[in-house]
Amino acid sequence: MKLSSATAEIKNHEHSIERKVSQYIWAMPFLWLKVDDTPRPESKRVYIERNSIGLLSNYGKLGTNLSIDLPSKEWLGFCSANANICQSGLWNVDYVDKPSDHNFVYYLETEVRRL
């Protein structure tokens, strides 16, 4: 178990930001896909997660014509000390710097149609 070395003041400040992020996310619609496999590097669930994040990430694209769905100038992620969060436009650090597989959208469409 990793213990945080942050001070109480920092934890209180982060808690406030995390609550705002959670409130925003709770208001979003969700689609749940049932993926019946064990989580491992080559599993379907990891493929979907990695490629969904890669598809939505603006890592290395901000300020270019390749960027999509830019965060607002007030987006709380710009306050993050983590460069992956600031540069990707996502409140996430895993897979943001990885491109999505060019077949991923077709794969995802097939999985959604099975619902």
RABELZI-V399158 format. One record per pair of residues at least 24 apart in sequence whose C-alpha atoms are under 10 Angstrom apart, sorted by sequence separation. I is the first residue (numbers start at 0). J is the second residue. If there is no record, write none. Layout:
i=<I:I>
j=<J:J>
This chain:
i=<58:59:61:58:61:57:58:60:61:56:57:58:59:60:61:56:57:58:59:60:57:58:56:57:58:56:57:58:55:56:57:55:56:53:55:56:52:56:58:59:52:58:59:56:57:58:52:56:57:58:52:53:54:55:56:58:52:53:54:56:57:52:53:56:51:52:53:54:55:56:49:50:51:52:53:54:55:48:49:50:52:53:54:48:49:52:53:54:50:51:52:53:54:49:50:51:49:50:51:54:49:50:54:49:50:47:50:51:46:50:51:20:46:49:50:20:19:20:47:51:46:47:50:17:16:47:16:46:47:16:16:47:13:20:32:34:33:32:33:32:31:33:30:32:33:32:31>
j=<82:83:85:83:86:83:84:86:87:83:84:85:86:87:88:84:85:86:87:88:86:87:86:87:88:87:88:89:87:88:89:88:89:87:89:90:87:91:94:95:89:95:96:94:95:96:91:95:96:97:92:93:94:95:96:98:93:94:95:97:98:94:95:98:94:95:96:97:98:99:93:94:95:96:97:98:99:93:94:95:97:98:99:94:95:98:99:100:97:98:99:100:101:97:98:99:98:99:100:103:99:100:104:100:101:99:102:103:99:103:104:74:100:103:104:75:75:76:103:107:103:104:107:75:75:106:76:106:107:78:79:110:79:90:107:110:110:110:111:111:111:113:111:113:114:114:114>
